[in-house]
Amino acid sequence: MSRLIVHHSLRGGLVAGALLLGGCAVGPNFVKPKPHVPAQWSATALREGTAGASRINTREPASVLWWQQFHDPLLSSLVRQSVAENLDLREAALRVEEAEAQTQALSGALWPSIDANAAWSRQRISTNTPNGFLFSGKFPGVPPSITNPYNQYQLGLGVSWGLDLFGGTRRAVEAANASTHAAVYDARGVALSMVSDVAQTYIELRGAQMRQAILQRTLATQRTLLKLTRDRYEAGLTSDLDVQNAATEVNATRAQLPLAAAQITVDINQLGNLMARPPEALRSELVHARPVPPVPPEVPIGLPADLLRRRPDIRAAEANLHAATAEIGVAISEFFPKITLNAAGGYQSEGLSQLVQTASHFATFGPAIDLPIFAGGRISATVRLRRLQARQAGVAYARTVLNALNQVEDALADYGADQRQRVALEAAVKHSRNALALARQRYASGVDNFIVVLDAERSELQNELALASATTAVSLDLVRLYKALGGGWQGPALASAHAPAALAHAALND
């Protein structure tokens, strides 16, 4: 307990000394950028985005747990499992811990370093040197003053403290802290991409299953029509050409089924990969077809200014700009002198039994000053380099903000366009089904020829598949919209007990 009290007292004194001796830090202080962000989304994007049945709401902030708006428990379960198991997310969390460790290592330079040492050596002084000739007793009238050879034992303690008078070390720690924040936001970006990939792959899987069901249903109908055509041929009511055309349609539809089955397998395996599972591990859970998760009737997206807080890539770009700004101060500090306080003490003796006696004690204390005089322009060039790198980081930040705004606007346009397309295709499917039913009736009655039935059948299948693709596209557009809005990494799903510790901590302390 006494050692702990001494340790904390010493630490408190060192902190006070650091504050007294390190009153300023050279170089520019970081100023948080204030990019130009419009107050509202463009009228075109809002008009196009709200043209469908799902309306856009800018009055409320975008949902954090946006995947829950699909009201699909299995999708939510897959997201939770991927957060706990995804390997990219685990790797990103380790990079956060790596950055934290680097910051801690740099922070150690703000404190004194204390080293203990113990040594033993056996030495012999050459008697062919003036000192050796004198001390060995060979000089007439001078008795020997040392035993030659002789032992030397030492037990000591050394302290060294580099005073951060001009803040070079503090700027380095500031840059490292900012880099750690950038690593945190990069990890959150990985989380956002991973959750979006899970949702997109799951929706694509349901879309592939929908297309497979349409093909299977159409194939069954075509086989019925083929049988009808053969019966009419055997009765002499039609030609063999109609039979061959009907058989062609059956085989053409059958040819598309393996492609749908392959897409289903790819999607199931991709979901397993996102959860660090081997191929086919999720087939029993996902192989049974379910509808494509529908979009909600209203989608809150908030305002453009919300992107500055929500988008992890914008936050990471800001942290990189902060780090680059602090590095300028690190470079400027090289122009100024470095002062180091050194102290050493302990015991030295020829015999081990006299090592801890008072007479064996030695001590030394004194400052050391290192002042750069000529460096061939190296320091000036480094300062210029760091300023240029900070300007590049500022440009990268502005580009990231601009890209984010454009991605949201593009996602809104796609969302509205695909909704309108889906509405039109729903009407087309309805009419094509009616047309096919009428064509079959007229063919069975002998009013129309078989070409009319084939055309109606092809049109109906094409519209059915197009509607399935449009339905899938609308749900995928919503995922891309929320990814563009930067949602997902702030939620408790990433702060659960199963999430990587560093990333969960970052999510909770945003």
N, C-alpha and C positions, 0 to 999 in steps of 0.2 A: 504493500500500500504506500509506504514512504517513497519508493522509487517512482510510483505513478504520480504522486504529488509533485516530486521534484521535476519529473518529465513535463508535466503540464505547466509548472511555474517557468521552466526554461523556455518552453514553447511560447508562453505568453510574452516573455521578455523579448524573444526573437521577433515575434510579430510586431511588437511596439517599435523595436529597432528598425525593422524593415519599413514601417510606416514613416518613421522620422527621417530615415536616410533616403527613402525613395519617394520624394514628394511629387516628382513630375516624371513624365515619360515623353521622350521626343517623338516626333512624327505626328501625322494627322490623327485625330480621333474619328472613329467611325460614325457617320451620320446615316441613319436609315433612309434608303432611297424612297422617293415619293413619285412613282411613275404616273403618267397620265392614263387614267382609266375612266371610260365613259360612265355617266351616272346610270344609264340604262342600256340594255341590249338594243341592238338596232331594230328599227321598226320592221324591216324586212324579215329578220330572223324570228321575231315574235309573231309576225303575221303568218309566216310559213309554218312555224312550230306549233301554232294553235289551230291549224286548219283541220286537224283530224278530230277523232272522238276523244282523244286524251289531250286535255288542255294544259297549257303552261302557266304556272303561277310564279310571278316574280316577287310577290309580297312576302313570302315565307322563305327562309333559308332552305337550301337543298338538304334532303334527308341524309343523315350519316349512314345509317344501316339501310342503304337504298335497295339492296337485294331483297329485303323483306317486303317491299312493295309489290313484288310478283306473287306474294301469297302462296309460295310453293315450299312446304316444309322440307322436302328433300333437298332443294337448292340451298336453303339456309343451313341444313345439316352438312352439306358438302363444303360450304364456306367455312364453317367452324372447324371441320376436320383439316382442311387445307391450311388454315391459320396455325394449327397445332403441329402439322407434319411437313409443310412445304420446305424443301431443301434450300431453295433460293432465299427464302425468308430467314432461315436459320443462318445461312452464310452472311446475309446482310446484318443480322444481329451481332454476329461475331466481329464484323468490321466496325460496328459501333463500339464494341468493347475494346477492340484494338486501338481505335482513336482515343478512347478514354485513357487507356494505358499510356499512350504516347504523351498525352497532356499531363498526366501525373508524373511521368519521367522528367518532362521539362520543368514542371513546377518545383521539383526538388532543387533546382539551381537557385531558387530564392532563399534557401535555408543554408546554414553552415553545414559543412561536411566534417564529421568527426571520425577519426581513424585511430584504432589502437594497434600497437605493434610490439612484437617481442622478437629478439634476435640473439644469436650467439655466433661468435666468430673466433677463430684462432689466427693470429696475425704474427708476421715476422717482419721487422724493419731491416732493410738492407744496411749493413755497416759500412758500405762503400759510398754512402751519401753523407753530407755534413751532419744532418740531424742524427742519422743512425750511428755515426762515429762518435758523436758527442754523448748521446744517451746510453750507448752500450758500455761506457766506462773505458774506452780505449784512449781517450784524450788524457794526457798526463795531468795528474792532480785532480781529475774530475771523476768521482765515484759513479758507478752505473746507477741510473735513475729508474730504469724499467727492466723487467725481465723480458728477454728476447729469445724465442718467441713468447707471446703472451695471449691469454684469453680475454674476450670482452663480451659481457652480458649487457643486454639493454631491454628495458621495459618502459614503453612510452605511450603518449597520447598526443595526437595532432589535431588541430582545428584550423579550418580554412573557410573564410566567408567572403565571397565576392559581392561587394556592395553594388546593388542595382541603382546607382544614383541617377542614371539617365533613362532608366526604364527599358533597356534593351531586352532583358530577360522577361519583364512583365509583358512587353509587346509580343514576345515569342509565345508566352503562355496564352495571351489573348488570341493570337492566331490559331494556336492549337485548339483552344476551346471552340472557336468558330468552326474549325474543320471538324470537330466532333459533332457540332450541331448539323453541319452539312451531311455527315455520315448518317446521323439520325434521320434526317429528312430523305436522304437517298434510300434508306431502309424502308421508310414509310411509302416512298414511291414504288418500291418492290412489292410492298403489301398491297397497294392499290392496284397495281398491274396484275398481281396474282389473283386477287378477288375478282377482278374484271375478267380474267382469263377463265376462271371457274364458271362464272355466270355465262359468258359467251359460249364456251364449249358445251355447257349443259343445254342452252337454248338451241344450239346447232344440232345437238343429239336429238332433242325432241322434234326439231324440224325434219331431220333425216327420217325419224320414225314415222312422222306424218306423211312424208313423201312415199315411204315404203308401204304404208297402209293404203294410200291412194292407188298405187300401182297394183297392189294385191287385189283391191276391190275392182279396179278396172279390168284386170286380167280375168277375174271370175266372170264379169259381165261379157267380156269378149269371147270367152270360151262358150258361154251360153249362146251368143250370137253365132259362133262357128257351128255349133250343133244345129241351130235353126237353119243355117244356110245349107248344111249338108242334107238335112231332112228335105228341104225344098228342092235341092239338086236331085235327090233320089226320087222325088215325086215328079220330076220333070218340070218344075216351076222356075228354075233358074239355071244358069250355066256353071261350069266348073271354074270359070274365072272368078265368080263371087266367092266360091269356096277357098280358092287360093289367096284371094285378097284378105279374107277373114283370117285365114291361118297366118298370113304375114303379120297382121296386126297383133295377133296373140304372141308370136315369137318376138316381135319388136318390143312389146311391153315386158315380156319375160327377160329380155336382154338388159333392161334397166334395173332389175331387182338386185343383181349382185353388186352393182355400184352403190345402191342405197345401203345394202348390208355391210359393205366395206366401210362406208362413211360412219355407220353406227359403231363398228369396231374401233375405228380410229378415234372417235370422240370418247368412247368409254375408256380406252387406254390413255388418252390425253388427260382425262379427269383423274385417273389413277396416278399418272405421273405427277400431277400437281399436288397430290397427297402422298408422294413418295411410296406408292404402291406398285407392285409388279404388274405386268400386262394381265388382263383378264380378271384382276382381283375384284373389280366392281361390277362385273357383268351380271351376276345374279341380282344385284341391287338396282341396276339401271336398264336391264334388257327389256323389261315390260314397258310398252309404250304409254306415254302420258301426253297430254296436250302441251303445246308450247305455252310457257308462262305468259299470261296476258299482261299488258301494261295497265297501270292504274288510270282511273278517269281524270286525275289531276296530278301534275308533276311539278312540285316546287323546285325552283332553281336559284332563287335569291337574286342578288345584284352582281354586276361585274366586279365591284370592289371586294366581294367575298372571296374571289379567287386568290387575292394576295395572302389570305389566311389559310385557305383550304388546300391549295395546290402544293404538294410537297416539293415539286421541282422548282417552284418560285421561291419557296422558303430555303431550299438548298442553295439556289443561286445567290440569294441574299447573304447566306452564311459564308459562301465562298468569297463574295465581295468584302465582307467583314474581315475574313482571314487575309485577303490580299492587302487591304488597307493597313492592318496591323503589321504586316511584313515590311511595309515602308519604314515604320519606326524601328524595327529590328536593324534594317540596313543603315539608317541614319545614326543609330547609336554607336556604330563602328567609328565615327569621327571623334568620339569623346573618350577621355581616359577611363581606364578600368582600374578600380582600386580593390585590392584583396587584402583582408586582414588574416594574418597567419600567426599561429601560436603552436608551440610544441613543448612538451615537458615529459619528465619521467626519471628513470634511474639508469646509471651506467656504472659498471664496476668490472674489475678484472676477475674477481671471485664471485661465485654465485651466493656465498653466505653473506657478502657485504652489499648485495644488490639493493636492498630496500633501506639502507642506512641513510641518514641525513646527508652525509658527506657525498653520497652517490647521486644526489639529486641534480638534475640539469633542467634548464628552461630557456625558451627563446620566444620573443614576441616582436612583431613589427609589421607594418603595412608594406604592400608592394604596389607600385603604380606602373601601369603600362599605357603609354601615350603614343598613338600612331603619328608618325612624322611624314613618311613617304611610303606610298603603296602603289605607285605607278598608275594611279587613276582607278584602281580596283574598287575602292569604296564608292566613289562617285558613280562609276558604271553600274554598280549593284543597286544603288539608290534609284538610278534612272530605270533600270530593269524592273524593280519592284513597282515603281509608279506606272510603267507601261502595263504590267500584269494587272494592276488594280483597275486601270482603264478598260482593259479587256474584260475583266470580271464585271464591270459596270455595263458594258455592251452586252455581255452574255445574259445579264439579269434583264435588261430591257427587251432582248430578243425572246427570252422565256416568257415574259409577261405578254408580249404581243402574240406569240404562238398560242398561248393559253386562250386568249380572247378569240382568236380565229378558230381554234378547235371547237370551242363552245358554239360559236355562230354556225360553223359547218355542221355540227351534230344536230343543232336545232333544225336546220334546213333539211337534212336527211330524214329526221324524225317526222317532220310534217309531210314531206314528199312521199315517204313510204306509207304513211297512213292514208293519204289520198289515193295512192295506187291500190292499197288493199281494199278500200271502199269500192273502187271501180271494178276490181277483180271479183269481189263478192257478187256484184250485179252481173258480171260476165258469166260467172259460174252458174248462177241461177238460170240465166237465159240459155246457156249452152246445155244444161241438163234438160230443160224443157224441149229444146230443139232436138236433142238426141232421142228423147222419148217419142216425140212426134215422128221423127224419121224412121224409127224402128216400127212404129205402128203402121206407117204408110208402106214400108217395105213388106211387112208381114201381110198387108192387105193387097199387095201387088200394085200399089199406086206409083211408088217411086222405085228407082233402081238402087242397087247396093252402093254405088258411089256416094250417094247422098248420105247414107248411113255412115260410111267410112269418114267422110268429111266432118260430120257432126260428132262422131266418136273422137276423132283426133283433136278437134277444137275443144271438146269437153275435157279431155285429159290434159291438154296444154294449159287450159285455164285453171284446172284444179291444182296442177303442180305450181303454176305461177302464183296462185293464191297462197299455197303453203309456203313458198319462198318469201312472199311479201309479209305474211304473218310472222315468220321467223325474223325477217329484216326489221320489222317495227320493234320487236323486243330487243334485238341486238342494238338497234339505234339508241334505245334508252340506256343500255349498259354503256355504250360509248359516250353518251351525253353525260352520265354521272362520272365516268372516268375523266372526261374533259373538265368537269366541275371540281374534280379533286376530292371526291367523297370516298369515305370508307375507312381510312386509316385512323380517324379520330375516335372510332367507336369502341365500345367495350369488348367487341369480338376480338380485338387485338390486345386487350388488357386482361384477358382471361388467364386462368391459372395454367393453361396449356400453351400459351404464347411464349416465345423466347423472352427471357427475363429482361434483357436490355431494351428490346423493342416495346415490350409491354409497359415498362417503366416510362419510356419516352412518350407513349400514347397517353398515359394517365396524367403526365405532367406537361402537356402541351399548353 
